[in-house]
Amino acid sequence: MLLLAYLGEISSARTRFPTVILLLFLGWLTRTVVDGLNLSIPDLEPILPFLGTIGLILIVLEGALELRLNKSKTFVIRQSFFTALIPMLLLTLLIGAVFAWVSKAPFHSGLLNALPFTIISSSIAIPSTKNLSFGNREFVIYESSLSDILGVLFFNFLLANESLSFSSAGLFLLQILLIVLISIFSVFGLSYLLGRIKNHITYTPIIVLVILVYFLAKAFDLSGLIFILVLGIFLGNINEVKKLYPIERVFATINSETFEKEITKFKAITIEATFLVRSLFFLLFGYLMETSEFLNLSTLPWAVGIVIIVYAGRWLVIKLLRLPPNPLAFFSPRGLITILLFISITAEHKISFINNSLLIQVIILSVFVMMAGIMRDKKA
């Protein structure tokens, strides 16, 4: 299955067919065969959140390593930030209000259930940018990475605060500042290790340390994704960063040429690991899908409605910011982050009709809309 996923990955640049659809289909087909042969397979569902979390870490890290920070990028970063933030907030309020009104649930529960459907999935958007021009590809990487991070921050804030107030918002901003400071110091430490380790085993301890810091941050209700973003941007822009005072003093003790070679290798290993974990996640999610779930006609109108609202809102924001609607207006897929946040909603905030069927249908429909946009892009 992984070999077929790899073939789908390398052929997607020509076929423009999103690999995630192939992965979901392969997973579902395997489940059909397993059930048909009455094979005994252990319950794999508990593995899904773990794979998703590791996948999210690696995807944001891979995307951040591709980002370039200099004065010429200020405009792109500002545009991608607002394109990620504004639709997410407005759509969460709109869809959340509808969910709360229909289900007679509290507005807070409506917001929690709506938020996963308003976040762009970098796990699908970034690998699908192969055919885009450099400028459009850069924009999608910034936007989808920021959407994931802002979405997780907003979701954690809603989950931790039953009522919204200035004090809770102030505490939330303080936590963000704290994780940024921790991230900067952690990145210095990891960079020093990367430049000094002489052992032939180098990257496994570094990647494990990255995952460890993420989970420690999460244990203290801090956003580990900010650390991942800071690390990726730092390593991806090392030539710019090491000129800054007092960072230049740290790098004076490190062999610069060796360090840059190590970063190049680290990027390559991150890309390989991201492909592996992302593929396993979507294969497993496809395996856990029931045929009745994605053919559920009762949730289909809701799924179509959500996708129409999402893409209509995106098209409007893209036009207001004077960005090229084709193909950027089509790059708003839902995927790994949607699934992760959906399964993180606590039992007391669950809304009955917002179920696995709706989740699967929204993901598949949004990916097909993105595929249509890729195929329409004549400049690709």
C-alpha positions as CSV (number, residue, x, y, z in Angstrom):
1,M,0.0,0.0,0.0
2,L,2.9,2.4,0.8
3,L,4.5,1.5,-2.5
4,L,1.2,2.3,-4.3
5,A,1.0,5.6,-2.3
6,Y,4.5,6.4,-3.5
7,L,3.6,5.8,-7.1
8,G,0.5,8.0,-6.6
9,E,2.8,10.7,-5.1
10,I,5.3,10.8,-8.0
11,S,2.5,10.6,-10.6
12,S,0.3,13.3,-9.1
13,A,2.5,16.0,-10.7
14,R,1.3,14.8,-14.1
15,T,-2.2,13.5,-13.3
16,R,-3.0,16.3,-10.8
17,F,-5.0,13.7,-8.8
18,P,-4.6,14.3,-5.1
19,T,-2.7,11.5,-3.3
20,V,-5.1,11.7,-0.3
21,I,-8.0,10.3,-2.4
22,L,-5.9,7.3,-3.5
23,L,-4.8,6.7,0.1
24,L,-8.4,6.8,1.5
25,F,-9.5,4.4,-1.3
26,L,-6.6,2.0,-0.7
27,G,-7.4,2.0,3.1
28,W,-11.2,1.4,2.4
29,L,-10.4,-1.3,-0.1
30,T,-8.2,-3.1,2.4
31,R,-11.0,-3.0,5.0
32,T,-13.4,-4.5,2.4
33,V,-11.0,-7.3,1.6
34,V,-10.3,-8.0,5.3
35,D,-14.0,-8.2,6.1
36,G,-14.7,-10.3,3.1
37,L,-12.0,-12.8,4.1
38,N,-13.0,-12.7,7.8
39,L,-9.4,-11.9,8.9
40,S,-8.8,-11.1,12.5
41,I,-7.3,-7.6,12.8
42,P,-6.7,-5.8,16.1
43,D,-8.6,-2.5,16.8
44,L,-6.4,0.1,15.1
45,E,-8.5,3.1,15.9
46,P,-6.5,4.2,19.0
47,I,-3.4,4.6,16.7
48,L,-5.1,7.2,14.6
49,P,-4.8,10.3,16.9
50,F,-1.1,9.4,17.6
51,L,-0.3,9.1,13.9
52,G,-2.2,12.3,13.2
53,T,-0.3,14.3,15.9
54,I,3.1,13.1,14.6
55,G,2.0,13.8,11.1
56,L,0.9,17.3,12.0
57,I,4.3,18.0,13.6
58,L,6.2,16.8,10.6
59,I,4.0,18.5,8.1
60,V,4.3,21.9,9.8
61,L,8.0,21.4,10.1
62,E,8.4,20.5,6.5
63,G,6.3,23.5,5.4
64,A,8.3,25.9,7.8
65,L,11.6,24.6,6.4
66,E,10.5,25.8,2.9
67,L,9.6,29.3,4.1
68,R,12.0,32.2,3.5
69,L,12.1,35.2,5.8
70,N,13.4,38.5,4.4
71,K,12.0,41.9,3.7
72,S,10.7,40.9,0.3
73,K,8.5,38.2,1.9
74,T,6.7,40.6,4.3
75,F,3.8,41.3,2.0
76,V,3.3,37.6,1.2
77,I,3.3,36.7,4.9
78,R,0.9,39.4,5.8
79,Q,-1.5,38.4,3.0
80,S,-1.3,34.7,3.9
81,F,-1.9,35.5,7.6
82,F,-5.1,37.4,6.9
83,T,-6.3,34.8,4.4
84,A,-5.8,32.1,7.0
85,L,-7.3,34.0,10.0
86,I,-10.2,36.0,8.7
87,P,-12.2,33.2,6.9
88,M,-11.5,30.9,9.8
89,L,-13.0,33.3,12.4
90,L,-16.0,34.4,10.3
91,L,-16.8,30.8,9.1
92,T,-16.5,29.4,12.6
93,L,-19.0,32.1,13.9
94,L,-21.4,31.5,11.0
95,I,-21.3,27.7,10.9
96,G,-21.1,27.5,14.8
97,A,-24.3,29.6,15.1
98,V,-26.1,27.4,12.6
99,F,-25.0,24.2,14.4
100,A,-26.1,25.6,17.8
101,W,-29.4,26.8,16.4
102,V,-30.3,23.5,14.7
103,S,-29.2,21.3,17.6
104,K,-30.4,23.6,20.4
105,A,-26.9,23.2,21.9
106,P,-24.9,26.1,23.6
107,F,-23.2,28.5,21.2
108,H,-19.8,27.5,22.7
109,S,-20.4,23.8,21.6
110,G,-21.5,25.0,18.2
111,L,-18.1,26.9,17.8
112,L,-16.1,23.9,18.9
113,N,-17.9,21.6,16.4
114,A,-17.6,24.2,13.6
115,L,-13.9,25.1,13.9
116,P,-12.4,21.8,12.5
117,F,-14.4,22.5,9.2
118,T,-12.9,26.0,8.8
119,I,-9.2,25.1,8.9
120,I,-7.1,24.5,5.8
121,S,-5.3,21.2,5.9
122,S,-1.6,21.7,5.2
123,S,-1.2,17.9,5.0
124,I,-3.2,18.0,1.7
125,A,-2.6,21.6,0.5
126,I,1.2,21.5,0.6
127,P,1.8,18.2,-1.3
128,S,-0.7,19.4,-3.9
129,T,1.3,22.6,-4.8
130,K,3.7,20.8,-7.1
131,N,2.1,22.2,-10.3
132,L,1.8,25.7,-9.0
133,S,4.0,28.6,-9.8
134,F,6.6,29.5,-7.2
135,G,4.7,32.5,-5.9
136,N,1.4,30.6,-5.6
137,R,3.2,27.6,-4.0
138,E,4.9,29.9,-1.4
139,F,1.6,31.5,-0.6
140,V,-0.2,28.1,0.0
141,I,2.6,26.9,2.2
142,Y,2.5,30.0,4.4
143,E,-1.3,30.1,4.5
144,S,-2.0,26.4,5.2
145,S,0.8,26.2,7.9
146,L,-0.6,29.4,9.6
147,S,-4.1,28.1,9.3
148,D,-3.2,24.8,11.1
149,I,-1.4,26.7,13.9
150,L,-4.0,29.4,14.4
151,G,-6.8,26.8,14.2
152,V,-5.1,24.6,16.9
153,L,-4.5,27.7,19.1
154,F,-8.2,28.9,18.8
155,F,-9.5,25.3,19.4
156,N,-7.4,24.9,22.6
157,F,-8.6,28.3,23.7
158,L,-12.3,27.3,23.2
159,L,-11.7,23.9,24.8
160,A,-10.1,25.4,27.9
161,N,-12.5,28.3,28.4
162,E,-16.2,27.7,28.8
163,S,-16.9,31.4,28.8
164,L,-15.0,34.0,26.7
165,S,-13.6,37.0,28.7
166,F,-10.8,39.6,28.6
167,S,-9.0,37.7,31.4
168,S,-9.1,34.4,29.6
169,A,-7.9,36.1,26.4
170,G,-5.1,37.8,28.3
171,L,-4.0,34.5,29.8
172,F,-4.1,32.9,26.3
173,L,-1.9,35.6,24.8
174,L,0.5,35.2,27.8
175,Q,0.8,31.5,27.0
176,I,1.5,32.2,23.4
177,L,4.3,34.6,24.4
178,L,5.7,32.0,26.8
179,I,5.8,29.2,24.2
180,V,7.5,31.6,21.7
181,L,10.3,32.3,24.2
182,I,10.6,28.6,25.1
183,S,10.8,27.9,21.3
184,I,13.6,30.3,20.7
185,F,15.7,28.9,23.5
186,S,14.9,25.3,22.5
187,V,15.9,26.1,18.9
188,F,19.3,27.4,20.0
189,G,19.9,24.2,21.9
190,L,18.8,22.0,19.0
191,S,21.0,24.0,16.6
192,Y,24.0,23.7,18.9
193,L,23.4,19.9,19.1
194,L,23.0,19.6,15.3
195,G,26.3,21.5,14.8
196,R,28.3,19.6,17.4
197,I,27.1,15.9,17.3
198,K,29.9,13.8,15.9
199,N,28.1,10.4,16.2
200,H,26.9,8.8,13.0
201,I,23.4,8.7,14.5
202,T,22.3,12.3,14.4
203,Y,18.8,12.9,13.2
204,T,16.7,10.4,15.2
205,P,17.6,12.0,18.6
206,I,16.9,15.5,17.1
207,I,13.5,14.5,15.7
208,V,12.6,12.7,18.9
209,L,13.6,15.8,20.9
210,V,11.4,17.9,18.7
211,I,8.4,15.6,19.3
212,L,9.3,15.6,23.1
213,V,9.2,19.4,23.3
214,Y,5.9,19.4,21.4
215,F,4.2,17.0,23.9
216,L,5.7,18.8,26.9
217,A,4.3,22.1,25.6
218,K,0.9,20.4,25.1
219,A,1.0,18.9,28.6
220,F,1.2,22.5,30.0
221,D,-1.6,23.7,27.7
222,L,0.8,25.5,25.4
223,S,0.9,25.3,21.6
224,G,3.7,23.1,20.5
225,L,3.1,23.9,16.9
226,I,4.5,27.4,17.5
227,F,7.8,25.7,18.5
228,I,7.7,23.5,15.4
229,L,7.1,26.6,13.2
230,V,9.9,28.6,14.9
231,L,12.3,25.6,14.5
232,G,11.5,25.1,10.9
233,I,11.8,28.9,10.0
234,F,15.1,29.1,12.0
235,L,16.7,26.1,10.3
236,G,15.3,27.1,6.8
237,N,16.7,30.6,7.1
238,I,19.9,29.9,8.9
239,N,22.1,32.2,6.7
240,E,19.9,35.1,7.6
241,V,19.4,34.2,11.2
242,K,23.1,33.6,12.1
243,K,24.0,37.2,11.1
244,L,21.8,38.6,14.0
245,Y,23.4,39.6,17.3
246,P,23.9,37.8,19.7
247,I,23.1,34.7,17.6
248,E,26.3,35.2,15.6
249,R,28.3,34.4,18.8
250,V,26.6,31.0,19.1
251,F,27.4,30.2,15.5
252,A,31.0,31.3,15.9
253,T,31.6,28.0,17.8
254,I,30.1,25.9,15.1
255,N,31.6,24.8,11.8
256,S,29.3,26.7,9.4
257,E,29.8,24.6,6.3
258,T,29.2,21.3,8.3
259,F,26.1,22.8,9.9
260,E,24.6,23.7,6.6
261,K,25.2,20.2,5.2
262,E,23.5,18.7,8.3
263,I,20.5,21.0,7.8
264,T,20.2,19.9,4.1
265,K,20.2,16.2,5.3
266,F,17.8,17.0,8.1
267,K,15.4,18.5,5.5
268,A,15.6,15.4,3.3
269,I,14.9,13.1,6.3
270,T,11.9,15.3,7.4
271,I,10.4,15.1,3.9
272,E,10.8,11.3,3.9
273,A,9.3,10.9,7.4
274,T,6.4,13.3,6.5
275,F,5.5,11.2,3.5
276,L,5.6,8.0,5.5
277,V,3.5,9.2,8.5
278,R,1.0,11.2,6.3
279,S,0.5,8.1,4.1
280,L,0.0,5.8,7.1
281,F,-2.5,8.2,8.6
282,F,-4.7,8.5,5.6
283,L,-4.4,4.8,4.8
284,L,-5.5,4.0,8.4
285,F,-8.3,6.6,8.2
286,G,-9.5,5.0,5.0
287,Y,-9.3,1.6,6.6
288,L,-11.5,2.7,9.5
289,M,-14.1,4.3,7.2
290,E,-17.4,2.4,6.9
291,T,-19.0,2.4,3.4
292,S,-22.3,3.5,5.0
293,E,-20.5,6.6,6.4
294,F,-19.5,8.3,3.2
295,L,-22.7,7.2,1.4
296,N,-24.9,8.6,4.2
297,L,-27.5,10.7,2.4
298,S,-28.8,12.3,5.6
299,T,-25.5,14.2,6.2
300,L,-24.7,14.9,2.5
301,P,-26.7,18.2,2.3
302,W,-24.9,19.4,5.3
303,A,-21.5,18.5,3.8
304,V,-22.4,20.2,0.5
305,G,-23.6,23.3,2.3
306,I,-20.4,23.5,4.4
307,V,-18.2,23.1,1.4
308,I,-20.1,25.8,-0.6
309,I,-19.9,28.2,2.3
310,V,-16.2,27.5,2.8
311,Y,-15.3,28.1,-0.8
312,A,-17.6,31.1,-1.3
313,G,-16.0,32.8,1.8
314,R,-12.5,32.0,0.5
315,W,-13.3,33.3,-3.0
316,L,-14.5,36.6,-1.4
317,V,-11.4,37.0,0.7
318,I,-9.1,36.2,-2.2
319,K,-10.8,38.8,-4.3
320,L,-10.7,41.4,-1.6
321,L,-7.0,40.9,-1.1
322,R,-6.5,41.1,-5.0
323,L,-5.0,37.6,-5.2
324,P,-5.3,35.4,-8.3
325,P,-8.6,33.4,-7.7
326,N,-7.4,30.7,-10.1
327,P,-6.0,28.5,-8.6
328,L,-5.7,30.0,-5.1
329,A,-9.5,30.2,-4.4
330,F,-9.6,26.4,-4.8
331,F,-6.9,25.6,-2.3
332,S,-8.9,25.1,0.8
333,P,-9.0,21.4,1.5
334,R,-10.0,19.8,4.8
335,G,-8.0,16.8,6.0
336,L,-5.7,15.7,8.8
337,I,-6.1,18.7,11.1
338,T,-9.9,18.5,10.7
339,I,-9.9,14.9,11.8
340,L,-7.6,15.5,14.7
341,L,-9.6,18.4,16.1
342,F,-12.9,16.6,15.5
343,I,-11.9,13.6,17.6
344,S,-10.5,15.9,20.3
345,I,-14.0,17.4,21.0
346,T,-15.1,16.3,24.5
347,A,-18.3,14.3,25.0
348,E,-20.2,17.1,26.6
349,H,-19.7,19.3,23.5
350,K,-20.5,16.7,20.9
351,I,-23.5,17.5,18.6
352,S,-25.2,14.3,17.3
353,F,-25.6,15.1,13.6
354,I,-22.0,16.2,13.3
355,N,-20.5,12.7,12.9
356,N,-17.9,10.7,11.0
357,S,-20.1,10.7,7.9
358,L,-20.2,14.5,7.7
359,L,-16.5,14.7,8.4
360,I,-15.6,12.2,5.6
361,Q,-17.9,13.8,3.1
362,V,-16.6,17.4,3.7
363,I,-13.0,16.2,3.4
364,I,-13.6,14.3,0.1
365,L,-15.8,17.1,-1.4
366,S,-13.2,19.8,-0.5
367,V,-10.4,17.8,-2.0
368,F,-12.3,17.2,-5.3
369,V,-13.0,21.0,-5.5
370,M,-9.2,21.6,-5.0
371,M,-8.5,19.0,-7.7
372,A,-10.8,20.8,-10.1
373,G,-8.9,24.1,-9.4
374,I,-5.6,22.4,-10.1
375,M,-6.8,21.0,-13.4
376,R,-8.2,24.4,-14.4
377,D,-4.9,26.1,-13.8
378,K,-3.5,26.6,-17.3
379,K,-0.2,28.1,-16.1
380,A,0.8,25.0,-14.1
